[in-house]
């Protein structure tokens, strides 16, 4: 894993990673596969604002979140028990 700080922007470039911008905004990403609760790579200090999913090939369901906190989200795939995908979360 490549963790570094450059110009006050901390980041982790990995499959489950994040970028902390100097403004305080944090962008996080990762993957999901089954209907369960996932932890963000780092907890948002104030709030998670947005969570977006993309379905990977082979998935038949509609990916989404049943709930979200500053540190976790409950992934739910509609129509089928599991749909592999990726997510991007934004918060501060």
Steps between C-alpha positions, in 0.01 A plus 500: 500500500612851425413743779638849470445865585555757227412866539278414800304240300513156663414200290504122480526366147360149537197291407331649809643850510440866565617854422480771767506839331640818664143640514396214730302317233569123493444268204498125569460193280480124523309193389193312621364155427232386744218660696677593823644797689834635377740739673647794311883494480503800741219650705372834376567743791171687450265326256474280194318705235465278196542134408488377139522145365598345169417142412777268382447263209309190594274678747127496444373709790474872561764610753410746774531587867238431765675730750818703541694647792835679519678165533284230335227431245256214457524374141185360342464356154140514380353207306776249592685400818832644385641711221874573480584863454710798597417815696612859538414692815544870568495671839692726733 
